[in-house]
Amino acid sequence: MSAPPSRSSLPELDSFDPREIDLDELSRELANIRRELDAGVGAEDIAHLQKIERWGRTCTALGYGTAWMAPNPISAMLISQGVLTRWLLMHHISHRGYDQVEGIPEKYTSNKFGRGWRRIIDWMDWILPEAWHEEHDFLHHYNLGEDKDPDLLERNAAWMKEKDLPHWMRKILVGGLATSWKWFYYAPSTLDALRQARARRNKEPDTEPASLFNPFRPGGRELWKRSILPHATWRFVAIPALYAPLGPVAVTNVLLNSIGAELINNLHSFLIIGPNHTGDDLYRFDEPVSGRGEFYLRQIVGSANYETGTDRMDWLQMWLNYQIEHHIFPNLTMLQYRKAQPRVEALCRKMGIPYVQQSVFKRFGKMWEVLTGSASMRRVTNLVGKTTSGAKSRSGLSAQ
């Protein structure tokens, strides 16, 4: 089912009172939806996964098959789409979305995909797979909108406001970040999460400096050795070198198209990832969640969907257009998210829970306003208590 375009729940947000939500009923209804979704998982989900993988492989083949001819945006976009498709697969497989599907090939399970030597063929990116698993699958998903959430963009951009940077400078900095965020933010952020997790497990003190880029520190060496250099060598040295028999011009063209693909990849991923949890109609929280029902409610009012409904639309948005459903049920297959979406939306409408869904471009605009300081997210201590600051509304919630 496709969502009506440009739909938003702002009117509902203004009258939303979480204390009127029966959290036990919400948990029961979502559990019923999950049971019915699980009962329908099977060979169709495997075939769908493999189809999306073929689409990505086709983009990669066409991109590199033409990249040697001349620097051009078409080859670069195809290469970028192929790289993003590998991330898409990693996202759902890392969440164990396919582990329990009967008949699933072992290479699509979380214990195999991207692990060890398979990183080269499954997901060679700036981000170390096990670091992504720690940062995204655990820290982000189970601390959504809290200060412990590493992907809370409003907090990550707060330094610009604290330094009182002019608005035009904030726009330039955010624009620059959009073309480089995977290696300047995501690679070190995910590896930092892995390092801290190792320290906790080994009961060791966390003594690493804030910056991981210093190659003279253990964390910096690990970042360069395991994240930056492997991907850079593969993408910008090894692949262009394969075209050496065609001459130095061909090698240079492939290198230039690979650099172009990297910039497009950063922009595309920034467009579809950042807006999922950032906007003046979404919530962030100052206290840990208390109970399963509140956890579910936080995932809904702290997330936003984009337009949904077809493989082509979902693929171009890397299935991040089902972010509400994904945060409620992190380990569904891609196909099951499309089936879950109308049911979760209907439940939210029935229970009076805001359900935010707009085009990705409108959501990007809302994220941009928050990052540049033109707007603020709705900040609360929790969804059943008082606000951190600001006028107290009927619901006990307010925007800051």
C-alpha positions in Angstrom: 0.0 0.0 0.0 1.4 3.4 -1.0 1.2 6.3 1.4 -0.4 9.6 0.2 2.3 12.1 -0.7 3.3 14.8 1.7 1.4 13.4 4.6 2.4 14.6 8.0 1.0 14.3 11.6 1.7 17.8 12.8 -1.9 18.5 13.7 -1.9 15.3 15.8 1.4 16.2 17.4 -0.1 19.4 18.8 -2.8 17.5 20.7 -0.9 14.3 21.4 -1.0 13.2 25.0 1.1 10.1 25.6 -0.5 9.5 29.0 -3.7 8.7 27.2 -2.0 5.8 25.3 -2.6 2.4 26.6 1.0 1.1 26.4 0.0 -2.5 27.2 -2.5 -2.5 24.4 0.2 -1.0 22.0 2.5 -3.8 23.0 -0.1 -6.5 22.5 -1.2 -5.1 19.1 2.3 -4.9 17.8 3.0 -8.4 19.0 0.0 -9.6 17.1 1.2 -7.9 13.9 4.7 -9.4 14.4 3.3 -12.9 14.8 1.3 -12.6 11.6 4.3 -11.2 9.7 6.6 -14.0 10.9 4.0 -16.6 9.7 4.3 -15.2 6.2 8.1 -15.3 5.9 9.4 -17.8 3.3 10.9 -18.4 -0.1 9.3 -15.1 -1.4 11.5 -13.1 0.9 14.7 -14.9 -0.3 13.8 -14.3 -3.9 13.1 -10.7 -3.2 16.5 -10.2 -1.4 18.3 -11.8 -4.3 16.4 -9.6 -6.8 17.5 -6.5 -5.1 21.0 -7.8 -4.9 21.0 -8.4 -8.7 19.8 -4.8 -9.2 22.8 -3.6 -7.3 25.2 -5.9 -9.0 23.9 -4.8 -12.4 24.5 -1.1 -11.4 28.1 -2.0 -10.4 28.7 -3.9 -13.6 27.3 -1.1 -15.8 29.1 1.6 -13.9 32.6 0.0 -14.0 31.9 -1.3 -17.5 31.7 2.3 -18.8 33.9 4.1 -16.2 37.0 3.7 -18.3 35.7 5.6 -21.3 35.5 9.1 -19.8 34.7 10.8 -16.5 30.9 11.1 -16.5 28.0 11.3 -13.9 26.2 8.2 -15.3 29.0 5.8 -14.5 29.6 7.5 -11.1 25.9 7.2 -10.2 25.7 3.6 -11.2 28.8 2.7 -9.1 27.3 4.6 -6.2 24.0 2.8 -6.4 25.8 -0.5 -6.5 27.8 0.4 -3.3 24.6 1.6 -1.6 22.9 -1.6 -2.4 25.6 -3.6 -0.6 25.0 -1.3 2.4 21.3 -2.0 2.1 21.9 -5.8 2.3 24.3 -5.3 5.2 21.8 -3.2 7.1 19.1 -5.9 7.1 21.3 -8.9 7.3 23.3 -7.4 10.2 20.0 -7.0 12.1 19.4 -10.7 11.6 16.5 -10.1 9.3 17.1 -13.2 7.3 18.6 -15.5 9.9 15.4 -17.3 10.6 14.1 -17.6 7.1 13.8 -21.2 6.2 16.1 -22.2 3.3 18.2 -18.9 3.4 21.7 -19.5 2.0 24.3 -19.2 4.7 26.0 -16.3 3.0 23.0 -14.1 3.8 23.1 -14.7 7.5 24.5 -12.3 10.1 27.3 -14.6 11.1 28.7 -14.8 7.5 27.8 -11.7 5.6 30.7 -9.2 5.6 32.7 -11.2 8.1 36.4 -11.9 7.7 37.5 -12.2 4.0 33.9 -11.9 2.9 34.1 -8.2 3.6 35.7 -7.7 0.2 32.8 -9.3 -1.7 29.9 -8.5 0.6 30.4 -5.0 2.0 33.7 -3.2 1.3 33.1 0.2 2.7 34.7 2.8 5.0 32.8 1.2 7.9 34.0 -1.9 9.6 31.1 -4.4 9.7 31.5 -5.3 13.4 31.8 -1.7 14.3 28.6 -0.9 12.4 26.9 -3.7 14.2 27.9 -2.3 17.6 27.1 1.4 16.8 23.9 1.0 14.8 22.3 -2.2 15.8 22.7 -1.7 19.6 23.6 1.9 20.6 21.4 3.7 18.1 18.4 1.4 18.1 18.1 0.9 21.8 19.0 4.5 22.8 17.0 6.3 20.1 16.9 10.0 20.7 18.8 9.9 23.9 22.2 11.4 24.5 23.7 7.9 24.3 22.4 7.7 20.7 25.5 8.2 18.5 23.3 9.3 15.6 21.4 12.1 17.4 22.2 14.8 14.8 20.8 17.7 16.8 23.3 17.0 19.6 26.1 16.3 17.2 25.6 19.7 15.5 25.1 21.6 18.8 28.8 22.8 18.8 28.0 25.2 16.0 25.3 26.8 18.1 27.5 26.8 21.2 30.2 28.7 19.2 27.6 31.1 17.9 28.7 30.5 14.3 26.8 32.7 11.8 23.9 30.9 9.9 25.7 31.1 6.6 28.7 29.3 8.0 26.6 26.6 9.5 25.0 25.9 6.1 28.5 25.6 4.5 29.7 23.2 7.2 26.6 21.0 6.9 26.9 21.1 3.1 30.5 20.0 3.3 29.6 17.2 5.8 27.0 15.9 3.3 29.7 15.0 0.8 32.2 13.5 3.3 30.3 12.3 6.3 31.0 8.6 5.8 34.8 8.9 6.3 34.8 11.9 8.6 31.9 10.9 10.9 30.6 7.4 10.3 33.8 5.4 10.1 35.4 6.9 13.3 32.0 7.0 15.1 31.3 3.3 14.5 34.8 2.2 15.4 34.7 4.3 18.6 31.5 2.5 19.6 33.3 -0.8 19.0 36.3 0.3 21.0 34.1 1.3 23.9 32.2 -1.9 23.8 35.5 -3.9 23.9 36.6 -1.9 26.9 33.3 -2.6 28.7 33.5 -6.3 28.0 37.1 -6.5 29.1 36.5 -4.3 32.1 39.2 -1.9 30.9 39.4 1.8 31.4 38.4 4.0 28.4 41.5 6.1 27.8 41.3 6.8 24.1 41.3 10.5 23.1 38.2 12.1 21.5 39.9 12.1 18.0 40.5 8.7 16.5 42.3 10.0 13.4 45.7 10.3 15.2 47.8 7.4 13.7 50.1 7.6 16.7 47.3 6.5 19.1 46.0 2.9 19.2 42.5 4.0 18.1 43.8 6.0 15.3 46.0 3.2 14.0 43.0 0.9 14.1 40.9 3.4 12.2 43.5 3.8 9.4 44.3 0.1 9.3 40.8 -1.4 9.4 38.5 1.2 8.0 40.2 4.0 5.9 43.1 2.3 4.2 41.3 -1.0 3.2 38.4 0.8 1.5 40.6 3.6 0.0 43.1 1.0 -1.4 40.3 -1.1 -2.8 38.2 1.6 -4.4 40.9 4.1 -5.6 43.9 1.8 -6.2 43.0 -1.8 -6.8 39.9 -1.3 -9.0 41.4 1.4 -11.2 44.6 -0.8 -11.6 42.5 -3.5 -13.2 42.1 -1.2 -16.2 45.9 -0.9 -16.8 45.8 -3.1 -20.0 43.6 -0.3 -21.5 46.2 2.3 -20.8 46.8 5.2 -18.3 43.9 7.2 -19.6 41.4 4.4 -18.8 42.9 4.0 -15.3 42.6 7.8 -14.7 39.0 7.8 -15.9 38.1 4.9 -13.6 39.8 6.7 -10.7 37.9 10.0 -11.4 34.6 8.2 -11.7 35.3 6.3 -8.5 35.9 9.6 -6.7 32.7 11.0 -8.2 30.8 7.9 -7.1 32.1 8.5 -3.5 30.8 12.0 -3.5 27.4 10.9 -4.9 27.3 8.0 -2.4 27.9 10.4 0.5 25.2 12.8 -0.7 22.7 10.1 -1.4 23.2 8.4 2.0 23.1 11.7 3.8 19.8 12.5 2.1 18.1 9.2 3.1 19.7 8.5 6.5 19.9 11.8 8.3 16.2 12.8 8.1 14.9 9.6 9.7 15.2 10.9 13.2 15.6 14.7 12.8 12.9 17.3 12.6 10.9 19.7 14.7 8.0 17.2 14.7 10.1 14.4 16.2 11.2 13.8 19.8 14.4 13.3 21.7 14.6 12.1 25.3 16.6 13.1 28.4 16.0 9.9 30.3 16.3 6.1 29.5 13.2 4.3 28.4 11.1 2.5 31.1 9.3 -0.5 29.8 8.5 -2.2 26.5 5.4 -0.1 25.8 7.2 3.2 26.1 10.0 1.8 24.0 7.6 1.1 21.2 6.0 4.6 21.5 9.5 6.2 21.4 10.4 4.4 18.2 7.2 5.7 16.6 7.3 9.4 17.7 11.1 9.6 17.3 11.2 8.3 13.7 9.8 9.4 10.3 8.9 7.5 7.2 9.2 8.6 3.6 6.9 7.6 0.7 6.6 3.8 0.4 5.1 1.1 -1.7 7.2 -0.2 -4.7 10.5 -2.0 -5.1 11.9 0.8 -7.2 10.8 3.5 -4.7 12.1 1.5 -1.7 15.4 0.6 -3.4 16.2 4.2 -4.2 15.5 5.1 -0.6 17.4 2.0 0.6 14.3 0.8 2.6 14.8 3.7 5.1 11.4 4.9 4.1 10.1 2.3 6.5 12.0 3.7 9.5 9.1 3.6 12.0 8.4 -0.1 11.3 12.2 -0.8 11.3 12.7 0.6 14.7 9.7 -1.3 16.1 10.8 -4.5 14.4 14.5 -4.3 13.6 14.9 -7.8 12.3 12.2 -8.1 9.6 13.0 -8.9 6.0 12.8 -6.1 3.4 9.6 -7.5 2.0 7.9 -7.8 5.4 8.4 -4.1 6.1 6.2 -3.2 3.1 3.5 -5.5 4.6 4.0 -4.1 8.1 3.7 -0.4 7.1 0.0 0.0 6.5 -0.8 -2.1 9.6 1.4 -0.1 11.9 0.0 3.1 10.5 -3.5 2.0 11.0 -2.8 1.0 14.6 -1.3 4.4 15.3 -4.2 6.2 13.8 -6.6 4.1 15.8 -4.7 4.7 19.1 -4.1 8.4 18.4 -0.3 8.1 18.1 1.4 10.5 15.7 2.7 8.8 12.6 5.0 11.1 10.6 5.4 10.3 6.9 6.5 12.8 4.2 8.6 12.8 1.1 12.3 12.3 1.7 12.9 15.8 0.3 10.6 17.5 2.8 12.2 15.5 5.6 15.6 16.6 4.4 14.4 20.2 4.7 13.3 19.6 8.3 16.7 18.0 9.1 18.5 20.9 7.5 16.6 23.4 9.7 17.6 21.5 12.8 21.2 21.1 11.9 21.6 24.8 10.9 19.8 26.0 14.1 16.6 27.2 12.5 14.5 24.7 14.3 14.6 22.4 17.3 13.4 18.9 18.0 10.7 18.3 20.7 12.7 17.4 23.8 11.3 15.6 26.8 12.5 13.8 29.9 10.3 10.8 28.9 6.9 10.3 27.2 5.0 9.9 30.5 6.6 12.7 32.6 7.4 16.3 32.6 9.4 18.3 30.1 13.1 19.3 30.5 12.2 22.9 30.1 9.7 25.2 28.3 6.0 25.7 28.9 4.1 22.7 30.0 1.4 21.6 27.6 -1.6 19.4 28.3 0.5 16.4 27.3 3.5 17.5 29.5 5.5 17.9 26.3 6.9 20.9 24.6 9.3 21.9 21.8 12.5 23.6 22.8 
